[in-house]
Amino acid sequence: MASGNSWADQWDSTNNEEYNSNSASDVRREKGNGKMAKVKVVALSGLEKAKIVASVGVQKVKSGTSTGIKWIKNQYQKRTSK
């Protein structure tokens, strides 16, 4: 049972030569015929748009929450000051 390798070593693919060797298909895939590069550009563009939309949404939520809390404080102060 004690093989000298930890659980992480057994499942880590970075030390495995089978996964580190560049086969001919890997080299062709890296060079690409342009289609994969175009897909990556479109995907990254979509990801950037999603990030922008998410950040704008977060800003709106923060602003709305702040406004709501201020309104609640004002309502409480009006009731307690009478």
N, C-alpha and C positions, 0 to 999 in steps of 0.2 A: 504494500500500500504506500509506503514511503518512497516515492519515485524521485524525490529531490525537487520536483516542480510544485509550486503553489497552485491554488485554484486559478488565480489570475494569469499565471504563466501558461496554464493549459488552454485557457480560452482567449488569450491575447493573440490576435492575428498579426500584429506588427512584427513579432519575432518569427513568424512562420515564413520560411523562404518560398513556399508555394504561393502565398499571396503577394510577396514582394517582387517576384519575378515578372518582368514585362514580356508578356506574350505578344505575338504579332497582332492579334486582334486588339489588345490594349493599346498598342502603339498607333494602330489605325484609328481607334476610337479617339485617342488624344488629338491626333492631327485633324481628324474629322473631315467631312466633305462640305462643311458649311451649315448643314441643316441643324446639327446639334448646337453649334455656336449661335445660330439665330434663335433657337428655342430657349437657350440660356439667357440671351439678351431680353427676350420677351418676358420670361419668367422673372428675371431680376427687375424689370420695369414694373411688372405687376406687383412684385413684393414691395418696391419703393412706394408705389401708390397706396398699397394697403397700410404701410407704416404711417404715411402722412394722414390718411383718413383716421387711423386709430388714434394718432396723437391729437388731432383736432377734436375727435370725440371725447377723449380724456379731458381736454381743456374745457369743453362745454359742460361736462359732468361736474368738474371742479367749480366752475363758475356758477352753475345752477345750484350746487350744494351750498356754496357760500351765500348766495342770495337767499336761499331757503332758510338757512340758519339765522341770518340777519333778520328776516321777516318774523321768525319764531321768537327771537329775542325781543324785538319791538312789541310784538303782541303780548308777551309776558310782562314787559315793563309797563305797558298801558294798563293791564289788569291790576298789577300790584301797586301802582301809583295812585289809584283812585281812592 
